[in-house]
């Protein structure tokens, strides 16, 4: 039994938790008689240290769980469309769209719905055909935005575009 008590004592000293309890522990020398009162006092001190350590570990685990649930970065970039959640709630989203006819509109569904609101959305032509396109927003929600294409060229061709949105 003294070996187990010594090992437990060393473990607590190593963690620093028992430092406050150390003055109340009785030291024993090999070959000397140990009273049951001294053994009980040492185990009571060790028990108090174990409770203190368990409390500290529970607090540390709660802190780790809280930090994991409020990660600074949450992102998805598995396809041409993606999003990035920034710490504090700001969300950036992007993607591309194709086959929008002259004077046509396109509904873009965000990869991830905004929790509270859309702050900004914009689009720009990505097909490289040197036509001038004016993209305006005709409708928006937490889950989507509708872009309307006004083609300023005489060409009547389909257009591709890239979009970017910011919300929270």
GISULMO-V456436 format. One record per residue. N is the residue number from 1. PHI is phi in radians with two decimals (NA if undefined). Layout:
n->N phi->PHI
n->N phi->PHI
This chain:
n->1 phi->NA
n->2 phi->-1.07
n->3 phi->-1.12
n->4 phi->-1.11
n->5 phi->-1.07
n->6 phi->-1.14
n->7 phi->-1.11
n->8 phi->-1.06
n->9 phi->-1.04
n->10 phi->-1.13
n->11 phi->-1.05
n->12 phi->-1.25
n->13 phi->-1.10
n->14 phi->-1.09
n->15 phi->-1.43
n->16 phi->1.44
n->17 phi->-1.27
n->18 phi->-1.49
n->19 phi->-0.93
n->20 phi->-1.24
n->21 phi->-1.50
n->22 phi->-0.93
n->23 phi->-1.07
n->24 phi->-1.51
n->25 phi->-1.41
n->26 phi->-1.59
n->27 phi->-1.63
n->28 phi->-2.15
n->29 phi->-1.81
n->30 phi->-1.05
n->31 phi->1.49
n->32 phi->-1.74
n->33 phi->-1.26
n->34 phi->-2.03
n->35 phi->-1.41
n->36 phi->-1.12
n->37 phi->-1.12
n->38 phi->-1.17
n->39 phi->-1.11
n->40 phi->-1.10
n->41 phi->-1.13
n->42 phi->-1.15
n->43 phi->-1.16
n->44 phi->-1.11
n->45 phi->-1.14
n->46 phi->-1.14
n->47 phi->-1.08
n->48 phi->-1.09
n->49 phi->-1.17
n->50 phi->-1.10
n->51 phi->-1.08
n->52 phi->-1.08
n->53 phi->-1.16
n->54 phi->-1.08
n->55 phi->-1.11
n->56 phi->-1.13
n->57 phi->-1.10
n->58 phi->-1.10
n->59 phi->-1.14
n->60 phi->-1.11
n->61 phi->-1.12
n->62 phi->-1.11
n->63 phi->-1.14
n->64 phi->-1.09
n->65 phi->-1.06
n->66 phi->-1.11
n->67 phi->-1.16
n->68 phi->-1.17
n->69 phi->-1.38
n->70 phi->-2.06
n->71 phi->-0.97
n->72 phi->-1.18
n->73 phi->-2.34
n->74 phi->-2.31
n->75 phi->-2.49
n->76 phi->-2.45
n->77 phi->-2.34
n->78 phi->-1.48
n->79 phi->-2.52
n->80 phi->-1.04
n->81 phi->-1.73
n->82 phi->-2.82
n->83 phi->-2.59
n->84 phi->-2.46
n->85 phi->-1.58
n->86 phi->-1.72
n->87 phi->-1.01
n->88 phi->1.81
n->89 phi->1.85
n->90 phi->-1.22
n->91 phi->-2.18
n->92 phi->-1.87
n->93 phi->-2.39
n->94 phi->-2.67
n->95 phi->3.09
n->96 phi->-2.43
n->97 phi->-2.51
n->98 phi->-2.33
n->99 phi->1.00
n->100 phi->-1.78
n->101 phi->-1.24
n->102 phi->-0.95
n->103 phi->1.06
n->104 phi->-1.67
n->105 phi->-2.17
n->106 phi->-2.49
n->107 phi->-1.55
n->108 phi->-1.86
n->109 phi->-1.65
n->110 phi->-1.13
n->111 phi->-1.02
n->112 phi->-2.49
n->113 phi->-1.11
n->114 phi->-1.27
n->115 phi->-1.29
n->116 phi->-2.19
n->117 phi->-3.10
n->118 phi->-1.68
n->119 phi->-1.70
n->120 phi->-2.76
n->121 phi->-2.58
n->122 phi->-2.61
n->123 phi->-2.43
n->124 phi->-2.54
n->125 phi->-1.06
n->126 phi->-2.24
n->127 phi->-1.57
n->128 phi->1.22
n->129 phi->-1.61
n->130 phi->1.08
n->131 phi->-1.52
n->132 phi->-1.67
n->133 phi->-2.08
n->134 phi->-1.98
n->135 phi->-1.81
n->136 phi->-2.15
n->137 phi->-1.67
n->138 phi->-1.82
n->139 phi->-2.77
n->140 phi->-2.68
n->141 phi->-2.64
n->142 phi->-1.25
n->143 phi->-1.94
n->144 phi->-2.75
n->145 phi->-2.49
n->146 phi->-1.95
n->147 phi->-1.76
n->148 phi->-1.91
n->149 phi->-1.73
n->150 phi->-1.98
n->151 phi->-1.57
n->152 phi->-1.66
n->153 phi->-1.78
n->154 phi->-1.49
n->155 phi->-1.33
n->156 phi->-1.95
n->157 phi->-2.03
n->158 phi->-1.23
n->159 phi->-2.31
n->160 phi->-1.87
n->161 phi->-2.56
n->162 phi->-1.88
n->163 phi->-2.25
n->164 phi->-2.53
n->165 phi->-2.41
n->166 phi->-2.23
n->167 phi->-2.74
n->168 phi->-2.61
